[in-house]
Amino acid sequence: MRLKGKVAVITGAASGYGRGSAEMFAAEGAKVAAVDINAKGLEEVVRTIREKGGEAIAVVADVSKADDAKRIMTETAKAFGRINVLFNNAGVEHMDRVVDVTEEDWDRVMAVNLKGVFLCSKFAIPYLIEAGGGSLIHTSSLSALKGRMGNACYGASKAGVLAFSQILAVELAPHKIRSNCICPVVATTPMGERFLKRAQKLYGIDVGPEWNFETARQFAAATVPLGLLSEPSDVAYAAVYLASDESRLVSGTYLLLDGASRAG
């Protein structure tokens, strides 16, 4: 087991990348604090983990709120005694042209995608220092590295996550705490479906008279050189590696899971 003995906090764990990672972390021996604003989704994830013999707790919280972010860490430490890994995965999508982005849109995306990473990291760091080191992992995006129409809010928030992660890597190196990002291409997840539905309208993509996620997914995959979109397991495998001792020299960088989209 690659994560045996480690305690991991995973935000956005009720679905998509977060759920896939929570289940894989537990299968690899980690004790998992699954965090999300979606209480019902968390119950399902924790139940699944426990049915397979893993250890997990559910923490219902809004990562954009300081009190909630602090409570996530205190509840995890109370349940499991320490924190070794924080996977900042919680996020919201947004897609619109800059002139159509409202102030409310901008503030909401930044609050969850960037401020949430800051707050959870801030309150997790003392526990990681106490544990003698650890790993901070953050879900960024291909959108942080490649400009695309309609990604003003989302791309800017994820570019901020990337920069913040690199700063953490430098600041926390003396404490043996590593910080890295995962940058995936659009996913076959609920968020990915919402993204593609909006992209269809914004780009005028013809996927038929009625919305069909599978048709849109196939269209999007055809724009990726490898012909694949990201799956929860792709991000989960990357996160397990970054959480494990196998990546002990990996810090201040990112894993690009984009099927050669940036190069192509």
Steps between C-alpha positions, in 0.01 A plus 500: 500500500657823382330730755489274804514700822421834337204725581363693204249782471332508157267787412232478235474131586131445430544449126740501207873524563452533874287191538730294280800617703336442838419141406844434353682659796306278738574193288870590525483507878436866584250618757283749314311810605257550212391862476222655295200731525287211370410298808312225315785443259748478787290240678516280190876538467571425865264203496671359191843538659393336825325212322834422334682500835641853485488778756327829424299781652273753333547871567228721352657838441533800270870540423453869420412572865788538747311346792409197290854458367637507854235254620592255223848469641401486867241227433750299298768525766248411769389191309837376378763673716690682225498624139759393244335595171265773382348464154339831409261377234174687563405731217224651289489550125414811302508578131414829334653779298673765708242766418223270624667405828328664795671612816302235686625231260860609550474517878333158527761323288791667677349431842478125446782426256771729637402631842394150602846367414658779703280446804526123512877516450536767768323291761652167395864614500546505881383138513735397219789670678407320822498172307855563382410583142249398239343576167274776373328416171280740306271446203587765245419458130625508145312831498769643728758444226311544175269790422160408362199717429251505783745400773562842653376417851589135511838527329607795714401320820690186402807702394487654846496153654808409297692807614389457861614137496848597383530761774394244760765262370774754564368624833435156645805312372684548834214311664521211250159592360460463125247687286393404148213540254313267271389661173246286315316554174118514512352199677224245469359615835188696602705821485637399162147445372396848612812645338433328168135602504602863535779459245249372246307825523804726521685346206195413294589130500243284323439181696147448376158655566503404867773503762684169517801467729643199322494676163659810651760286675594334175526839331725636776716186505561541127675831575751325729798345315474176700124499447421472872339716764602471863331252731484514881748212511758696298508774761479251786808310379693827472387611844599168658848538352534857630371397843737205525865491600580401141483871411728616780701728266200630306397848613415832341385348173191357332388182329334583168231245414390637164565240234751732327241778468742774599769372265262447210 
